[in-house]
Amino acid sequence: MTLRDRISLTWRYGKVIFLIGAVYNLVCAAFQAGGFSYTFLVDSFIIKAAIIAITVYLVIQVRDRDAIFFYINLGLTRRKLLSSAILIDFLALAILMTIMFFIHG
């Protein structure tokens, strides 16, 4: 399996996590663009952890139980897919907040 295939499957599995995370990231960036605050920077990561926990719980509860066998047959476990989706989402927020820091900080 190539890297491109893994990225495609991660996007396919974590699409809901990425979309909800992108909306939250853009809202945080908009607030930081108004005036940079270190307190809001820390708070945004704490709230992000809570939002991701709720989103992951809902995704696991709503997702079809047989759909995970598609990924398992390809050699990807649910834990790997969730951890890579969460890591990418947190890195996106960190990169966006770093850009806001360099622009307004």
C-alpha positions as CSV (number, residue, x, y, z in Angstrom):
1,M,0.0,0.0,0.0
2,T,1.5,3.3,-1.0
3,L,1.5,6.5,1.0
4,R,-1.1,8.0,-1.4
5,D,-3.5,5.1,-0.6
6,R,-3.0,5.6,3.1
7,I,-3.7,9.3,2.9
8,S,-6.8,8.6,0.8
9,L,-8.1,6.0,3.3
10,T,-7.4,8.3,6.3
11,W,-9.3,11.1,4.6
12,R,-12.2,8.7,3.8
13,Y,-12.3,7.4,7.4
14,G,-11.8,10.7,9.2
15,K,-13.7,13.0,6.9
16,V,-16.2,14.1,9.7
17,I,-13.3,14.7,12.1
18,F,-11.5,16.8,9.6
19,L,-14.5,18.9,8.6
20,I,-15.6,19.6,12.2
21,G,-12.0,20.3,13.1
22,A,-11.5,22.7,10.1
23,V,-14.6,24.7,11.1
24,Y,-13.2,25.0,14.7
25,N,-9.7,25.9,13.4
26,L,-11.1,28.7,11.2
27,V,-13.2,30.1,14.0
28,C,-10.1,30.1,16.3
29,A,-8.0,31.8,13.6
30,A,-10.7,34.5,13.1
31,F,-10.7,35.3,16.8
32,Q,-6.9,35.4,16.9
33,A,-6.9,37.7,13.9
34,G,-8.9,40.2,15.9
35,G,-6.2,40.4,18.6
36,F,-3.6,37.9,19.6
37,S,-4.0,36.4,23.1
38,Y,-1.8,33.7,24.6
39,T,-4.7,32.8,26.9
40,F,-7.0,32.1,24.0
41,L,-4.2,30.1,22.4
42,V,-4.1,27.7,25.3
43,D,-7.8,27.6,25.7
44,S,-8.3,26.8,22.0
45,F,-6.2,23.6,22.4
46,I,-8.1,22.6,25.5
47,I,-11.4,23.1,23.9
48,K,-10.1,21.3,20.8
49,A,-9.4,18.2,22.8
50,A,-13.0,18.2,24.2
51,I,-14.5,18.7,20.7
52,I,-12.4,15.9,19.2
53,A,-13.3,13.6,22.1
54,I,-17.0,14.2,21.5
55,T,-16.7,13.9,17.7
56,V,-14.7,10.6,17.9
57,Y,-17.3,9.2,20.3
58,L,-20.2,10.1,18.0
59,V,-18.3,8.8,14.9
60,I,-17.7,5.5,16.6
61,Q,-21.3,5.2,17.8
62,V,-22.9,6.2,14.5
63,R,-20.5,4.4,12.0
64,D,-21.7,1.1,10.6
65,R,-20.0,-1.7,12.5
66,D,-19.3,-3.7,9.3
67,A,-17.6,-0.8,7.6
68,I,-14.5,-1.1,9.7
69,F,-13.8,-4.5,8.2
70,F,-13.1,-2.7,4.9
71,Y,-10.1,-1.0,6.6
72,I,-9.0,-4.0,8.6
73,N,-8.8,-6.1,5.4
74,L,-6.6,-3.4,4.0
75,G,-4.3,-3.7,7.0
76,L,-5.4,-0.6,8.8
77,T,-6.9,-0.7,12.3
78,R,-9.4,1.6,13.8
79,R,-6.8,2.9,16.3
80,K,-4.3,3.8,13.6
81,L,-6.9,5.6,11.5
82,L,-8.3,7.5,14.5
83,S,-4.9,8.5,15.8
84,S,-3.7,9.7,12.4
85,A,-6.9,11.7,11.9
86,I,-6.6,13.3,15.3
87,L,-2.9,14.0,14.9
88,I,-3.5,15.7,11.5
89,D,-6.3,17.8,13.0
90,F,-4.2,18.9,16.0
91,L,-1.3,19.7,13.7
92,A,-3.5,21.8,11.5
93,L,-4.6,23.9,14.5
94,A,-1.0,24.2,15.7
95,I,0.2,25.4,12.3
96,L,-2.7,27.8,12.0
97,M,-2.0,29.3,15.4
98,T,1.7,29.5,14.7
99,I,0.9,31.5,11.5
100,M,-1.4,33.8,13.6
101,F,1.4,34.3,16.1
102,F,3.9,35.3,13.5
103,I,1.4,37.7,11.8
104,H,-0.1,39.3,14.9
105,G,2.2,38.4,17.8
